[in-house]
Amino acid sequence: EIFAATIFNGRLADIFSLGVCLFMVLTGKPPFFKPGPICKYFRFLKNHGIAPIVKHYAVGLSDDAIDLLTRMIHPDATQRFASVKDILDHKWFVTTDEKNDDDDNDDDDDDDDNAK
């Protein structure tokens, strides 16, 4: 949107950028090298979405992670999440947070056993 030199929504462009950063954190690779029609990877993203790119890298992301990335890096800005709250309320974050809480509780149980 920014490189198209047209009017765009800065918040939605930021969500796209945040999605690209999250993609790189989760996969260790960029989804494309230069945003715009010159880059074949960006054209692929625009035409097919992010899911096939994730599957190509074969990093084993959960369906929830792929859904989150899809809703952040959607080529159509009107189809993206509208806010950071939407992102944080996504099932991937909620599920991941619940797993961390369970892990913390497991550690607490171990500490209680050791204290006895």
C-alpha positions in Angstrom: 0.0 0.0 0.0 2.7 2.4 0.9 4.8 1.7 -2.2 1.7 2.0 -4.4 1.7 5.7 -3.6 -2.0 5.8 -2.9 -4.0 6.7 0.2 -3.7 4.0 2.8 -4.6 3.3 6.4 -1.4 3.6 8.5 -2.7 1.3 11.3 -3.5 -1.5 8.9 -0.1 -1.1 7.2 1.5 -1.4 10.6 -0.4 -4.6 11.3 0.9 -5.9 8.0 4.5 -5.0 9.0 4.0 -6.5 12.4 2.8 -9.7 10.7 5.9 -9.8 8.5 8.0 -9.4 11.7 6.1 -12.2 13.4 6.5 -14.4 10.3 10.2 -13.9 10.4 10.4 -14.7 14.2 8.4 -17.9 13.7 10.0 -19.2 10.5 13.5 -17.6 10.5 12.9 -16.3 7.0 11.2 -13.4 5.3 8.0 -14.0 3.4 9.3 -11.8 0.6 12.4 -9.7 -0.1 11.0 -6.4 -1.4 7.3 -5.4 -1.2 5.9 -4.6 -4.6 5.1 -6.1 -7.9 8.8 -6.5 -8.9 9.3 -9.2 -6.3 8.0 -12.6 -7.4 7.5 -13.6 -3.8 5.4 -10.6 -3.0 3.3 -11.3 -6.1 2.9 -14.8 -4.9 1.8 -13.6 -1.5 -0.7 -11.2 -3.1 -2.2 -13.9 -5.3 -2.1 -16.9 -2.9 -1.8 -15.6 0.7 0.7 -16.5 3.3 -0.3 -20.1 4.1 1.4 -21.7 1.1 4.6 -19.8 1.9 4.6 -21.1 5.5 4.0 -24.6 4.2 6.8 -24.3 1.7 9.2 -23.4 4.5 8.0 -26.6 6.4 8.6 -25.1 9.8 5.7 -26.9 11.4 3.6 -23.9 12.5 0.2 -24.7 14.1 -3.0 -24.0 12.2 -3.7 -21.2 14.7 -0.3 -19.5 14.0 -0.9 -19.7 10.2 -4.4 -18.2 10.7 -2.9 -15.4 12.8 -0.3 -14.6 10.1 -3.0 -14.8 7.4 -5.1 -12.3 9.2 -2.1 -9.9 9.7 -0.4 -10.3 6.3 -3.5 -10.3 4.2 -2.9 -8.5 0.9 -6.3 -6.8 1.1 -6.1 -4.3 4.0 -9.9 -4.6 4.6 -9.4 -8.3 5.4 -6.7 -7.7 8.0 -7.1 -7.4 11.8 -8.1 -3.9 12.6 -6.2 -3.5 15.9 -3.5 -4.9 18.2 -6.4 -6.0 20.5 -7.7 -8.2 17.7 -4.2 -9.8 17.4 -3.8 -10.4 21.1 -7.4 -11.8 21.3 -6.5 -14.3 18.6 -6.7 -18.0 19.5 -2.9 -18.5 19.0 -2.1 -16.0 21.7 -4.8 -17.3 24.0 -3.7 -20.9 23.5 0.0 -20.1 23.9 -0.7 -18.1 27.1 -2.8 -20.9 28.5 0.0 -23.4 27.8 2.5 -21.1 29.6 0.2 -20.8 32.6 -0.1 -24.6 32.7 3.7 -24.9 32.5 4.1 -22.4 35.4 1.6 -24.4 37.5 3.5 -27.6 36.8 6.7 -25.9 38.1 4.9 -24.7 41.2 3.8 -28.3 42.0 7.4 -29.5 41.6 8.6 -26.8 44.0 6.0 -27.9 46.6 7.1 -31.5 46.4 10.8 -30.5 46.8 9.9 -28.3 49.8 8.4 -31.2 51.8 
